[in-house]
Amino acid sequence: MKIIVPMAGRGSRLRPHTLTVPKPLVPIAGKPIVQRLVEDITKVCGQKVDEIAFVIGDFGDAVEKDLVAIAQSLGAKGSIYHQEEALGTAHAILCAKDSLEGPVVVAFADTLFRADFTLDSNKDGIIWVQKVEDPRAYGVIKMDGDSVITDFIEKPEEFVSDLAIIGIYFFKDGARLRGELQYLIDNDIKEKGEYQLTNALENMKLQGAQFYPGKVDEWLDCGNPKAAIHANHRVLEYTENNELRKGLQSDNAKIIEPCYIGENVQLNNCTIGPHVSIGNDTCIVNSTIKNTIIQNNSHIEDADLEDSMIGNHVQYKGGTKRVSIGDYSQIG
């Protein structure tokens, strides 16, 4: 089994936090989004994952090393491919064409999920879906009475289904998928200006492939600060945190669980939680923090924060606010 993770997008909806860090490396409950994603997929695969291939932009050598290390921590080979231009989902996956062999899971790295099932690798394909209130922003599916998918519709303007494709797919035959993606590129078949994976899925279906929906218990979009804060809240709720909180210095501090607290954190005269994640080497003084993500090497003082997201190397003092502050900022 292989996992392909297209993640070359700029993450503009998650700015300012993605101005210095690629979106999939933004931490949720102490781990990068992409690490949580591939860990969760590995759990439901039901077989060994041999390779995890990441399709990235120009993120630099340090990011590439981090991604390879994530794959290796799961016992898999880590491969890096580059997408020079954003030309759609089909194009992004095809950038990893040398890894499109055998059974493959494709997972776009801006989403997390919670599920309790084992992948049925005997099916031609599985498209993971979730009901949404407004399907116009998503690709959606329709299916027949036997739960076989009959139609793929990309961002429908009129209602046809509320089962949205969450961005995770299983293909029994990666080489067959590669051929269909290449066909779209070679024949310049675009929809809404981009090469769409849904068009390749439709072609495979017309040739006899049967796709089935995969249902998840919960789908967590991490595409903007509000969504990332909600995802952090939910992941903390269902993830056991048995870490020793190495180097924690606490003086008159109250921690209301669940919280994630990194290494060498200082908490002085403050109340933390619930649903707070604090990165390494961060100091919080005279403050109350709820439902908030604070990353590494930041200093927070005299603050009353809730539903907030604060980046790395931030100096923030004073105020009762809901804030979204990017890396290397100084306020107050």
N, C-alpha and C positions, 0 to 999 in steps of 0.2 A: 504494500500500500504506500502511496505517495500523497503528500499534501502540497498543493500549490496555493500560495498566498499572494495575490496581487495587492500591492500596497504603495503604489507610486504616486497616488494623488497628493495634492498639496495640503489637504485638510483645511481649506479656507473657512469652513463653518466653525472650526474649533480655535480660530485665532482669538487672542494673541498667543495661545499656548503652542501653536504649531509654527510660529515664526522661527523658532530655534530648535525644535524637536519634531521629527516626523510624527504624525498623528498616531500610528500604531504603537509608538514607544511611550506615549503618555500613560502614566501609571493609573490603574484602577485598583484600589485596595492593596497598594504596594507592589503590584506587578504590571509591566507594560501590557496594554490591550492585546497585542499580538501574541505574547507569551501565554496569557490566559486562554486565548482562542485556540491555539494549537494544542495546549494541554487538554482542553475540554474535548476537542475532536479526537485526540488520541485515545481518550477514555471510551468513546462510543464506537470506535472503529472495529473492535472485536478481533483485530489482527495486528501484527507488528507493523509499525510505520518505519519504512526504510529510508525515506528521504523527505525533507521539507524544503521546498523551493520558494524563495521570496523574490517577488518581482518589485523592484524599487526604482526610485528616481536617483538623482545624484545626492545621496545622503551622506557620503563620506566613508572612509575606511573604518572608523570607530563603530558606526552603526552596523556595517556589514559584519564586523567581528562579533558584535552583540547578537545579531540574528543567527549566525552560525553556532554560537554558544548555546542559544535557546534550543536549536535543533539537536545539538549534541547532548544536552541535558535530558532529552527524551529518547536517547539511544538511536538517533537518526542522523543521516548525513545532511548537512546544511548546504544548500546551493543558492547562489545569488545570480539573478538576471536583472537586466536594466530595461526600462521602458523610457525612451527618450521623449515621446510625445503622447499626450493623453488622447487616444483615438477610440475609446470605448472598451467595454468589458471583454469582448471577444479578442480584441487586439492585445489587451493586457495579459490574458491567459496564454495566448500564443507566444508571447515573449519567452515563456518557459517551455517551448516546444520540445527541447531535448529531454525534458523530464516527463512528457506526456506519453507514458507507456504503462500498460497494465491498469489495475484499479487505482483510481485517483479521486481524492477529495479536493475540490476547489473552494476556498473560503476567503472572501473579501474581508480585509482586516479593519473594519470599522464597526464590528458588531460582536456582542457576546451572547451566549445563550445558556440555558439550563435545560437539560433533558435527561430522561431516565429510560434509555433503550440502547440496544446494540444494533449497529448498522447491518442490514441484510445485504451482503455483498453479492448475492446471486441475482439481484435485480439489475436490469440494464442501467437504470439511473434512479436517483432519489433527489428530489428538489425540496429543500427544507422551507417550510412556509409557516406563517402565523397570521391570524386574523388581525386586521387593522381597521380603524374607524374611517380613514380617508385613504383609499388605495391609489389615488391619482399620482402620487409621487413614486410609485413602485411598479416593478413588473409583477403581474399577478397570474394565477393559474385558474383553469376550469377543469373539472374532472367528471368522469361518468360514474355510474352506480357501482362499479367495481374498484373505485378509487384509482383508476388509471387516468393520468393527466391527458386531457384532450386538446387544450389550447394554452398557449403562452401569449400574454398581451403585455406590451411594454407601456407603462404609464398611461393607462386608459383615461381618456377625458370623460367618457360616459361609464356609468357603473356596469361592470360585467362580473366582478368577483371581489370579495374582500380578503382573499387568501394571498397575501403578499409574499413574494420570494425574498427571503431574508439575506441571501448572499452566500449560502453554503450549499454545495452540490456534490453528489457522488456519481461517478461514472465507472462502470465496470470495465470499459475499454478506452483507456486514455488515448490510444493511437487513433481510434475512430473519431473521438472528439477533436483531436488535432487536425485531422483531415477536413472536418466540417468547418473549423475555424479558418483554415487556410483557404478554403473555397470562398468564404465571405471576402477575405482580403483580396484574393486573386481576381474576383469578379466585381470588386468595389461595391458590395451589397451593404448599404448603410440604412439605418433607421434613425430619424431625427439627428442626422449628421454624424453618427458614430457606428462603428461595428459592434453589434449587440449580440451577446451570448444567446439571448432568447431566439434569435433567428437561426442559430446553429441547432438549438434544441428542437425547433420546429422542423428543420430538415431531417434530423435524426428520427423524429417521431413519424414523419411521412414515409421514411424508409423502414419502418417496422419496430423501432426501439420503443419500449414501454417504460414510461417514467411514472414514479409514484411519489406522493407527497410524504415528506418526513415532518412529523409534528414535534415541536419543542414546547416545554412547559413554560418557558419565559424567554423573550427576546429582548435584548438590551442594546439599543442603538447608542453609540458613543460619539456621534457626529458633531455635537456642539456642546458648549460648557454645561448648559442645563441638563442635557441628556447624560453627559459624563458624570455629573454629580449624582444623578438618579441611579446610574449604573453602579457607582461606588457604594451608594446606600444599599442597593439590593445584594451586591456581591458580599458585602460585610455581613448581611443578614444570614446568608446561607453558607458562608465559608467559615470553617473552624480556624480560629487564630490561636495556635498553641505556641507561638514564638515567644522567646524569653525576653524580648525587647532589650537587646544587648546594649549596655551603656546608658540606659535611661537614668537621667538625673531628675528627681522629682522632689519639689519642696512646696508643701501646701497645695498640692494639685489633686483634683478629683477627676477620675477617668470613668465615664459612663459608657459601658460597652453597648454594641460592638464598635471597636476602633482598630485601626492598624497604626502601629507606631514603629518607625524604623529605628536604625541604630544611632546611638549617641545623641538622642533627643533630650532637650532640657525643657522642663515644665515647671514654672515658678508662679505660684499664686494664681492658678487658673483652673477652669473647668473645661474638660475636653469631652465631647461626645453628647449624644450618640452619633454614630455614622460619620466619624472623622478619620481621615487617613493623613498621616504626617510622615514625610520623607526623612531621610538620614540627615543628621547634623543640623536640625532645625531647632530654634529656640522660641518658646512662647512664654510671654510674661504678662501678668495682670490682665488676663483675657478670658473670654468665654467663647468657645468655638463649637458649633453644631453643624452637622450635615455638610461637611466641607472637605475639599482636597487641598492639602498644602504639600508642596514638593520639597526638594532637598535644599539645604543650606540657606534657609530663609529665617528671618527674624520678625516676629509678630509681637507687638506690644500695645497695651491699653486698647484692645480691640474687642468688639462684640460682633462676631461674624456668624452668619448662617447662610446656607445655600450658596457657598462661595467656592472659587477655584483660584488658587494662588500658585504661581510657578516656582522655578528655582532661583536662588540668590535674590530674593525679594526682601526689601526692608519696608515694613508697613507699620505705621503707628497711628493709633487713635481712630475713633469713629465707630458708629454702629451702621454697618452697611452690608449689602449683598454685592460682592465685588468679583470681577474676573480680571486678574492681574498677571501679565506675562512675565517671563524671565527677566532678571536684572533690572527690575523696576524699583524705584524708591518713592514712597508716598508717606507724607507726614513727618 
